[in-house]
Amino acid sequence: MIPEGSLLAAHDLRKTYGSTPALDGASFSVHPGEVVAVMGPSGSGKSTLLHCLAGIITPDSGTITYAGRELSAMSDAERSALRRSDFGFVFQFGQLVPELTCVENVALPLRLSGVRRKAAERTALEWMERLEVDDLGTKRPGEVSGGQGQRVAVARALAASPKVIFADEPTGALDSLNGERVMELLTQAARSANVAVVLVTHEARVAAYSDRDVTVRDGRARDLEHSA
């Protein structure tokens, strides 16, 4: 059953690697503009859940529905296109392209979608200004701090106007002060643009920026909306 009004929903997901179950009946949903924290200890299955929701890996069973379409019914090419157009990603270590400047990194998703360079970089700079890193446009990732680099990564995730951002331990490599600033800016920018955020974390201080928590243990996650 898909919760009413949800943008992205999963029901009874199961995924096994060899004889080890990574997901064992996980359910989840997120509404437009909502920030949901997926919490749990290391090895609980929370990153596997995120990768399934993003269409990066395919669950063995269960259903994932995005904007009324089932991900398993899409081809690999369609899921790849979805990750370029509708999904944004923020990883623990940013994963910026070291050879590109910061503004080129932020503009990259737009360029991959066919937007001309000047227009893409203009949009990139607008997002960098919102994330307070517009002064770093000409610098390369190796020339900025960890906190600055992560804000550049957030700007990149938002630049292509996604509907959902998947953030996997986005503050895990940062000190508490930089981590909190990244979370403030990420959640403020996402909510103002009505972008949903699926936030994987094991830290309560990071989850505090969310609207709702979903806990994953031993591959099981029961979203309150599903169990209501």
SULLINKA-V288687 format. One record per helix or strand. SS is the DSSP state (~ for helix, > for strand). FROM is the first residue (numbers start at 1). TO is the last residue. If there is no record, write none. Layout:
ss=<SS	SS>
from=<FROM	FROM>
to=<TO	TO>
This chain:
ss=<>	>	>	~	>	>	~	~	>	>	~	~	~	>	~	~	>	~	>	~	>	>	~>
from=<6	20	35	46	61	69	71	76	87	101	102	117	134	140	141	146	164	176	196	204	212	220	224>
to=<17	31	39	53	66	70	73	85	90	101	112	130	136	140	143	159	168	192	201	207	217	221	227>
